[in-house]
Structures are given as structure tokens and as C-alpha cells.
Amino acid sequence: MGCVQSKCCRRCARLFCCHYQPSSLSTEDAGEGADSFRIHGTDSPQRRALSSAGGSLGSATVPSAGLCLRYASLTQRGYYPDSPDRANQDSFCVSTNFQANPDRHFFGVFDGHGQFGAQCSDFVRDKLADILASDARLSEDPIKAYQSAFLATNSSLHDSEIDDSMSGTTAITVLISGGALYVANVGDSRAVAGVWNGNCVAAEDLSSDQTPYRKDEYERVRLCGARVLCVDQVEGLMDPDIQSWGDEEDGDGDPPRLWVQNGMYPGTAFTRSVGDSTAESIGVIAIPEVKTVKITPNHLFFVVASDGIFEFLSSQAVVDMVSRFVDPQDACSAIAAESYKLWLEHENRTDDITVIVVQIKDMVALKAEATNEETIHTSNSIPLSPVKVKAQRHIVSQSDTNHPIKGGCLELQSGPPDSSANLSLAYVARSPTHSVHLNEINPD
């Protein structure tokens, strides 16, 4: 979430929860009625308290680039023992054939925070996609269109009936347009790609977390009048003149937060968001950082996820997990389950968890493989694993999980698979035009 209740010890959460109370409004959770997660196969009260997970599986094509996308998604309400009815403040959407263009597809994750975080997240999810879809400049200048859409969405949220003075949402979105990815980020959620580098799948960050750990963001908010202090410094337990908090990935305890000069608020651990009108006075802005990435044959997949995933998992760890699964829905489930487990190992609660996995496949290779598999089955011979899969476009199945780790990533075979390594590519059918907010899916 990034607010003062997130990324901190339980003592810190109790101290400052007066500024960010969990929403007491009743909001229907995604996937209500489905079976809940089971972690470690146990049946403890904490794990039984997991809410139902909502998600979906789909596919789309990018004809101009000769690509086929297979995507899956999952959202999981956090476990808060003191607030069992607390709403899931994450939301996400997938809109294929964006702007009625078969070469354009939109994916986004929105992580709300504050008393009205769920409402902010839902509002931004809907409004941002609508404004972006109506902007004719998206084809010619996606960066300007993105920046304009975020600022307009922020203004609309301020003008809405939602009280966003101390509530808001982060937003991480990926727009596929032809052979390129346009990644727009506001806050500390993250997008990361899995890229084949010759012998393993390496993580390529598609966004950079906007927090006070970043020197440029730290200096920017300081110039806007923000005090940057961790909770121990606010309490007087640590020298406030010490402006170094270590590395974000390895940091223990509470992170640096933003405070007004003469107050104990807002305490945000991010430097950009949509909403948070009070925090705007100290430099928290809704201007996105937009990164453009050309899709190469080595780009196997990308992941878009809330910071509930990356609190205890590195980008490389997430990429390694996705690489082990043929089915992106299985990858989503594994990532969410591992994140949930790690949260409970470190704290007595979990954050809301949301993840989208999008596999990038070559349409020609898929058609050739589909033809090959059909020929094998119709000949009544024993089904065989395809041997002509290109190294740069293969996904490792669950049975192929014992490769050694080298260079910080999971090492994979570059040659044809043998009988013990069931490498395969799942066929992706062309999907009809659809635009669905997956956070609202009910399995019943």
C-alpha cells in the first residue's frame, strides 16, 4: 500500500493508524465464493481467513508484430486480523483491442491506500483507461497521452465525491502497441519482464519504484518542503539528521516517509500517487514516469503487480517463478501464495496482493507447433514434447524446476528437451474483443 500502515513493523502500524484507518465500507470482493488459498496445506485460523481470490485467463494477438499474448491475473485480499471485513484496496483491469485497435492492449494494477483507498483504486482504474482510450494522441505520442491521462484522472478524483485528502492509489500500467511496451508508473507497484539472455531468464525492471530511497525523488520532495523521516526518527529514537536508510531491497524496519513540516502526517512511503491531495503540498505528484521498451524475440513475458508482491520477493525471484510454469494462471497462483506465506513469516498480517502475468509468444511458432502436435496425435503415436522450440521463446514446466541458479537467474536448457524436461508451448487461440475489469469477476 505504501501508506503508514504498510512496510513497517506492527508497533509502527499501531502508532499512526489514526491517519490511515482501514475502510469500514462494505465492498464486494473479487471472486467471493471461490475456495480460498491453502498455504503449506495447513488449516490454521490465519490461513483460513484468506479471502477468495479473483482472477482470469485470456489471450490476444498483436497482428502487426506477429505476436500472441496469453495472460492471467489474480487479486487476493489481505489478511488483517483486527479488520476481518476490510475491503481489498487493490484493483486491476485488462482491456484488449484498446481503442478498438487489435494491435493495442492495456494492463493495469492499482494499489489503494488510506480510509477510502478501495474507492480511489476503483475510480482511477476506470477513469484512467477511459481518458487514455479517448485520446487520439495515443498512437502518435503515447508518452504525452499517458501524462495527460494521469493528470486528468488525478483532477477528476479530487473533484469527485471521494475524500482523497488522505487516501489515494498507486498505478502501474503497461500498454502494448504493436511491437513496443509503454510502461507508465506512479508509486511503488512494479512491472518487470522476463528476458532470455542465452542460458537463463533474467529480470528486466520496466519501472522504478518511486520512494524516498531514490536520491532523485528524495531531493525533489525535500525541495517541495517534505520532511523525510522513518518512524523511529519521528519518535525521537533515531537522529532525524541522519538521512540514510540503506537499500530498499535489503532494508529492515520502517522505510523513510514523507511528513509535513509541523505535523505527524501524511506518512507516505511513496513519492508519487493519484489522489492524496494533502500530500501534494509536499511534492507527492501524479505525473507518471513512462518507459518505452521494444519487444524483442528474447522477451518471454512480463509481470505487473502491486507492492504486496514485491515486499518480500525481488524482481528476479518473481521472474524465476513465472519461468517454471507453462500456464500463466499457475504462475499467478504460485507468486501470490509465496508472497502470502512470506508476509506471515515476517508479520501478523498480509498486504493485498495483485498480479498479472502476460506471456509473449511468436504467432508463426505457435501455429507450427499446433500443426506439429495435431500431426503427432492423429498418427496415434505416443505424444512427444516439441523439439523445435526456440530457446528464446520457451517456458519451463513445473517438472523442470531443478536447474542451478547462475548469474542471479534460473538457468535453462538452450538445446532440445529430453524426456525428463517437459518443455512445451501452450497454444493460444485468438480471443474476441473484450474489455473487462477483472477485480469484479465472481466465479459463482
Secondary structure, 3 states (H helix, E strand, C coil): CCCCCCCCCHHHHHHHCCCCCCCCCCCCCCCCCCCECCCCCCCCHHHHCCCECEEEEEEEEEHHHCEEEEEEEEEECCCCCCCCCCCCCEEEEEECCHHHCCCEEEEEEEEEECCCHHHHHHHHHHHHHHHHHCCHHHCCCHHHHHHHHHHHHHHHHHHCCCCCCCCEEEEEEEEEECCEEEEEEECCCEEEEEEECCCEEEEEECCCCCCCCCHHHHHHHHHCCCEEECHHHHHCCCCCCCCCCCCCCCCCCCCCEEECCCCCCEEECCCECEECCCHHHHCCECCCEEEEEECCCCEEEEEEECHHHHCCCCHHHHHHHHHCCCCHHHHHHHHHHHHHHHHHHHCCCCCCEEEEEEEEEEHHHHHHHHHHHHHHHHCCCCCCCCCCCCHHHCECCCCCCCCCEECCEEECCCCCCCCCCCCECCCCCCCCCCEECHHHCCCC
